Amino acid sequence: MNDDHGSLDIAERDSSGDDPATVPVSPEPLLLDQITEVWRNVLGLRDVRPADDFLQLSCHSGPAARIVRTLRRTLGVDIQLRHLLDARDLAEFTESVRLAMDAGPIAPRPPLLPRRAHSAR
C-alpha cells in the first residue's frame, strides 16, 4: 500500500517481487516537508510538489540563493547552489540535502576580523 508520499510500504515492496534496491523511495517525509515549506516561502507559491522542478518554477538566481542560504542556516547542512540547480525536482534535491546532512554539519567559518586602517604614506 502507498503511504501519503507515494512510497511503497515494506510489506508490499517485499511481496511485489520487485528488488527493494530498484523500487523508488520518497525522501524522508519530515525533511521533504521542511524543504517544501522553504520553497513555498521563498518562491511565494501555495502549491509545491515533490515532482516540481525549481528551474520551471523560477529561473532566477536570487530565490535559488535564498533557498540554499535558508537551508544551510536552519538545517546546518553544507549544500551548494549546484545541488539545487542540478536536481531534477524537489524530491531529488531533498535527497541531496539528506546526503549532505549524513555527511555531517557545516564546518564553522572563521570570524571576520576588523580591517586594519591603511597607514598614511
Secondary structure, DSSP 8 states (H G I E B T S, - for coil): -B-TTS-B-HHHHHHS---TTTS-----HHHHHHHHHHHHHHHT-S---TT--HHHH---HHHHHHHHHHHHHHH-B---HHHHHH-SSHHHHHHHHHHHHHH-B----------------
